[in-house]
Amino acid sequence: MNQVLELLPKASSSPEIQELRQVLQAPHCKALLSAHDTVAQKDFEPHLPPLPDDIPDSEEAMRIVCLVKNHQPLGATIKRHEITGDILVARVIHGGLVERSGLLYAGDKLVEVNGISVEGLDPEQVIHILAMSCGTIMFKVVPVAAPPVSSQKMVHVRAMIDYWPQEDPDIPCMDAGLPFLKGDILQIVDQNDALWWQARKISDLAICAGLIPSNHLLKRKQREFWWSQPYQPHTCLKSTRCKSFSMEEDDSMKIDEKCVEAAKEEFVGNGQKFYIAGFRRSMRLCRRKSHFSQLHASMGCSCSCYSAVGAPYEEVVRYQRQPADKHRLIVLVGPSGVGVNELRRQLIGLNPSRFQSAVPHTTRSPKSYEMEGREYHYVSKETFESLMYGHRMLEYGEYKGHLYGTSVNAVHAILDEGKICVMDLEPQDIQLTRTHELKPYVIFIKPPNMSYMKQSRKNAKIITDYFVDMKFKDEDLQEMEDLAQKLESQFGQFFDHVIVNDNLQDACAQLLSAIQKAQEELQWVPEAWIAPGTES
Ligand SMILES: Nc1ncnc2c1ncn2[C@@H]1O[C@H](COP(=O)(O)OP(=O)(O)OP(=O)(O)O)[C@@H](O)[C@H]1O
């Protein structure tokens, strides 16, 4: 340091040189440099002999790794190499102890565990040694030549199916599987393996990731309608053995290719008269008829048609509607009689200048008291059909020889006015609304428990084909409950929010709040709805 001080020009007026001189002459700086010199001059023992010149290139370098086992799983799987019989680290689970230690990698060869050689042992014997160990576990490993580098960006997806690892004979390690339900948002953290990805639920990011079937693998299974009978063992799939290293893996990872109308309705509010479109009996009955025929058709087939047509995962991103953007379409879905229309009517009644229903189209002639564009848009059959075939109808059906439906343009007419369009749809029509333009927010209206239903629906009226204002019978309530379950299990992946319609006022308040959140807070939406550069 003295040499440096001498080298610095004494007479220099440069402020930097003056400052450096001051720093180097400060007592604590001198003490630090002196301590460094003392340590640097010391000899440390033992003195190791020089490396022999003749080490064979084939000599394997070993690494000793010590991990302290706690109540958590180690977070890695092992397998046996098909040819050499070596025990290898098959997979390191994201967020687990092994991954966080950064000391073991997929491909590392285990030589010893706690001093016990693993040569010739089966994976399950190695797992047994691990299970018997507590505290610090020492691994002697031959490191993999090129540890895998993970450079993948995290992707979020919405699960469009349910998945139970326990029911999947193909999963390499059942204990490492991540079960999920339709509609869950998953964060995919590793897609290195073409068949098995690693993911976490965004509702539980604190835990380590789990294995989920890749898109590719699920589609293959989808083709076999695997999940239509999740509790049936898959004899056509190669059943793989799976032992545990807290999580462990079968060695083969191979999947067998084989397997794998009437009353006029109006609303009076704020001293003003509002006509509420879309509530007319004919329209509702037509909707219900189309619903039953389509639902029965789908349930009648042995497989889950709706599940089978779509992708098993849908990539999603966070989206927040900006104040200048059009409102998201609000779609209400529920079993017939649950109160979808009642809630929609109450909502519009609360603020008719903010909430509105789309005006449906019909091919029937207007009644004397009706006005074009108020109750319906009255069109010819040809016009209606051209809208249908041009995919401009979000829903349509036939009732008593006339066509009824709601067009995309009718929804846009409301959104363009800066209002929130609220429509009720049959679940099979949701798919048609799922566009970048409409960005629907789907709310499922669910019936409360049966005893509450019986008590609260004493004076309620069911809309029927034959009687006007018929009271609910117990069978109707039971049918509603059964249908609600079916709808949820078949279309749950499309529901953004669920409201139990027990007390009408409470349910209405929940609906209002959910709509507010949908329009003003961050939500997960399909990536395809977001134009590049507008992601938040
Ligand atoms: N929370 C509730 N408590 C008591 N009665 C209710 C409740 N919700 C709805 N109702 C009544 O239940 C009956 C059916 O409701 P609504 O007409 O809204 O059913 P829906 O779901 O629209 O089915 P559909 O279209 O088949 O008529 C109506 O008489 C309505 O007032």
The ligand as a Tripos MOL2 file, in Angstrom:
@<TRIPOS>MOLECULE
LIG
   31    33     1     0     0
SMALL
NO_CHARGES

@<TRIPOS>ATOM
      1 N1        -82.5920  -17.0680   -4.0460 N.pl3     1 LIG1
      2 C1        -83.8750  -17.2880   -4.3180 C.ar      1 LIG1
      3 N2        -84.7660  -17.4300   -3.3240 N.ar      1 LIG1
      4 C2        -86.0660  -17.6580   -3.5910 C.ar      1 LIG1
      5 N3        -86.5920  -17.7420   -4.8310 N.ar      1 LIG1
      6 C3        -85.7370  -17.5950   -5.8680 C.ar      1 LIG1
      7 C4        -84.3510  -17.3660   -5.6730 C.ar      1 LIG1
      8 N4        -83.7700  -17.2640   -6.8850 N.ar      1 LIG1
      9 C5        -84.7300  -17.4280   -7.7970 C.ar      1 LIG1
     10 N5        -85.9100  -17.6210   -7.2040 N.ar      1 LIG1
     11 C6        -87.2010  -17.8710   -7.8530 C.3       1 LIG1
     12 O1        -87.0900  -19.1200   -8.5300 O.3       1 LIG1
     13 C7        -87.8670  -19.1090   -9.7180 C.3       1 LIG1
     14 C8        -87.0080  -19.5090  -10.9030 C.3       1 LIG1
     15 O2        -86.0240  -18.5090  -11.1030 O.3       1 LIG1
     16 P1        -85.5770  -18.0850  -12.5850 P.3       1 LIG1
     17 O3        -86.7750  -17.9060  -13.4670 O.co2     1 LIG1
     18 O4        -84.6480  -16.9520  -12.4450 O.co2     1 LIG1
     19 O5        -84.8290  -19.4030  -12.9970 O.3       1 LIG1
     20 P2        -83.7970  -19.5910  -14.1870 P.3       1 LIG1
     21 O6        -82.5460  -20.0210  -13.5850 O.co2     1 LIG1
     22 O7        -83.7630  -18.3630  -15.0090 O.co2     1 LIG1
     23 O8        -84.3490  -20.8080  -15.0100 O.3       1 LIG1
     24 P3        -85.3160  -20.7810  -16.3100 P.3       1 LIG1
     25 O9        -84.6240  -19.9850  -17.3600 O.co2     1 LIG1
     26 O10       -85.4550  -22.1900  -16.6280 O.co2     1 LIG1
     27 O11       -86.6140  -20.1310  -15.8440 O.co2     1 LIG1
     28 C9        -88.4600  -17.6970   -9.8390 C.3       1 LIG1
     29 O12       -89.7850  -17.6840   -9.3030 O.3       1 LIG1
     30 C10       -87.5240  -16.8650   -8.9530 C.3       1 LIG1
     31 O13       -88.1510  -15.7110   -8.4340 O.3       1 LIG1
@<TRIPOS>BOND
     1     1     2 1
     2     2     3 ar
     3     2     7 ar
     4     3     4 ar
     5     4     5 ar
     6     5     6 ar
     7     6     7 ar
     8     6    10 ar
     9     7     8 ar
    10     8     9 ar
    11     9    10 ar
    12    10    11 1
    13    11    12 1
    14    11    30 1
    15    12    13 1
    16    13    14 1
    17    13    28 1
    18    14    15 1
    19    15    16 1
    20    16    17 2
    21    16    18 1
    22    16    19 1
    23    19    20 1
    24    20    21 2
    25    20    22 1
    26    20    23 1
    27    23    24 1
    28    24    25 2
    29    24    26 1
    30    24    27 1
    31    28    29 1
    32    28    30 1
    33    30    31 1
@<TRIPOS>SUBSTRUCTURE
     1 LIG1         1 GROUP 0 **** ****
